[in-house]
């Protein structure tokens, strides 16, 4: 039986063929985990679909499908989405194991903390979109001008809408780490962020308008955490700079 690919140690040399062989087997591990997770999700697809349909109004939780095969293909698509989320730790771990030999042990610990922070922020983004944004956006959409329209929600378009909002909010919640990365490589500084705070808030508002949000109320709900995250990013940049240069006097952001 083939053993899992061995992780190279820091500074250990390997040929190009050995690197490609390791990469191939790590891809096989990820694909294998994805297949197993898809099967598990398919077994419990009823519970997953019920969970995704919960933000819908009570009278619209049985979605419309068109065509003979669409109920099955939509179910399979939902299961693949669920499997991608479930196997994300496996995928990230295999990716990290492949690139880890390029980092010394101190840098490795920092990267692992960043990965944990990214996972926590991503989970917050998914929770915010599911519990706050989706119910209000869907309620507004399904109650719009009911005197002229009969609302029939197609399963395929609904799940695409849900995935788009969740993905968008997850990326938005990673803003502090993006800012921290730009500060770390010298592109941004906390002083520059403070001086251009108004411009930053305006840019964040423009991004919020571009996110999936059919009405002003929903867009405002998306905008609030984005402003909070942007302000938190300024403090995070200041803290990072202070930590990097402990002997240099630092002023609080104001």
N, C-alpha and C positions, 0 to 999 in steps of 0.2 A: 504493500500500500504506500502511495506517495506521501511523504511527510510534508508538513507545511513549510513554506519557504523560510529559510533561516535569515534572521536579521544580521546584517553586517555590523561590526563594531566601528566606533569612531576612528577614522584614519586607516581602516583596513582597506587594502587594495583588492580590486577585482577586475576581471576583464570585461569588455563590452558584452560578450556572449553571456557571461555570468549575470550581469545586470539585466539583460533582456530576458533571461530565463527566470530570474526572480520576479521581474515585472509580470511576466506571463502567468506565473502561478498565483501571484497576488490578485490579478484580474480574475482568474478562475475562482478564487476564494470569494471575491465580491459577487460574482455572477451566481455562484452556488448559493450564497446566503440570500441573494435576491429571489432566486427560484423557490427556496424553502419558505421565505417570508411571504411570497405571493400565494403559495399553497395554503399556508396558515391563515392569511387574510381572507382567502376565498372560503375557507371553512366557516369563518366568522363574518362573512360579508354582510349578513343581515344586520348585525349589531353595528357595523361600521356605517352602513348606509343610513340606518336610523339615527346615528349620531350626527352625520352630515346633514340630514334633513331636519334636525331639531330646530334650527333657526327659522325655518319656514313657518308661516301661519298654519294653524291646525287644519284648515281645509285644503291645503296645498301640499301635503306631505307625501302623496302618491304622485310621482312625476310621470310626465308623458314620454313615451318612446314611440318612434316611428320606424316601422320595418320589422321583419321577423327576427333578425339577429341582434337588434339594438339592445334589448334587455341584457343579453349575455355579454356583448362587447362593452357596454357601459359598466357592468359589474366587474368585468375583468380589468378595465382601465382603473376603476376605483381601487381594486386590490393591488395593482401595480403601484399606484400613488402611495398607498398605505405601506407597501413593502419598501419603497424607497425611503420613507421616513424611518421605518423600523430598522433597516439595515444601515442607516447613516453612520452610527457608531462603528460598525464593521468596516465600512468604506473608508472613513476617516482614519481608523486605526491602521489599515493596510497601507494607505497613502503615507501616513506618518512613518511606519516601519520601513518603507522604501527610502524616504528622504532623510530619516533620522541620522544615519551615519555621517552626514555632512555637517552636523551640529555637535559642538562640544557639550558635555553633560550640563553645564550651567545654562547654556542657551536652550537646551532640551527642556529643562524645567520651566523656563519662561514660555516656551511655545505651548507646552501642555496646559499651563494656566490660561493662556489666551484661547486655546481650544475650549476649555471648560467655560470660560466667560462667554465665548461666542455661542455655545450650546444653550447656556442659561438665557442669554438675550434673545436667541431664536425662539425658545420655548415661551418667553414672555410675549413675543410678537404674535405667535400663533394663538395664545390665550386671549390676547387683546382683540385680535381680529375676529375670533370665534364668539366671544362673549359680549363684545361691545359694538364692533363695526357691523358684522354680518346681520345680526337681528334687525338693527335699525335700517340698514340699507335695503334689505329684502322686504321689510314691512312697507317702506316708502314705495318701492318699485311695484309690489303686488297690489297696492291700494290706489295706484295712480289712475284717475279717470275711469273708474269701474262702470260708469254709466255708458261708456262708448266701447269698452273692450272687455272681452272674456279672457281671463288670465289662465292660460294653460302653460305650465312650466315644463320645458323639455329637459330631460335628465342630463343629456350631454352638455348643453349650454350652462345648466345650473352648476354642475360640478366643475366645469372650466372656470366659471365665475368665482366659485369658492376657492379654488386652488390659486387663482390670480391674486385675490385679496390677501390670502394667507401668506403667499410668497412675497408679495409686495411689502406687507407689514413686517415680515421676518427680516427682510433686507433693511428696512428702515430702522429696526431696533439694533442693527449692527453698526449704526452710525458712530457711537463712541469708539469702537475698535478701529474703524476706518480713520477717524481723526487722530487717534493715538498712533496709528501706523505712520500717518503723514508727518506727525510731530517727530517720531523716532528717526525718520530718514531726513529730517530737516526741511521739508517742504512748507510746513506750518509751524508757528510758535503760538504760545498762549497769548503773548502780547499782541500779535497780529490778529488773533481771533477776537480779542477784547476790543481792539480799535475798529474792527469791521463787524461788530456784533449785529448792527442794524441790517447790513447787507446780508449777513448770514441768515438772519430771521426771514428776510424777504425771499432769499433763495429757497429756504425750507418751505415757505408758503407756496412758492411756485411748484415745487416738487409735490406737495400735498394736493394741489389742484390736478396734477397729472396722474395721481393714483386713482384706482377704481373707486368712485364715490359719486352716486347719482344725484345727490342733493347737497345743499350748503351745510346742513346739520351733520351729515355723515363726514363730509370733508373736514369740518371743524373738529369732529371727534378724532380724526386721523392726525390733524394738525397739532393738537395739544401735546400728545406724547412726543411728536417730532421736535417741538420747541423745547420741551423738558430735556430730551436727549441731547439736543444741541447745546443747551446751557450746561448740562452735565459734562459734555465733551470739553468745554472750555476749562472747567475745574479739573477734569482728568488730565488735560494737557499741562496745566500749571503744576499739578502734583507730580507728573512724570518728569518735567524739567527740574523741579526742585529735588527730586530723588536722584536724578542724573548728576546734578552739580550741587552737592550739599553745602559746599563752602561758599557758593555764590548767593548773596542776599536775594530773596524773592519777595515780591509783593502780592498780596491777595488780589484776585480778580475782582474788579468792582465796576 
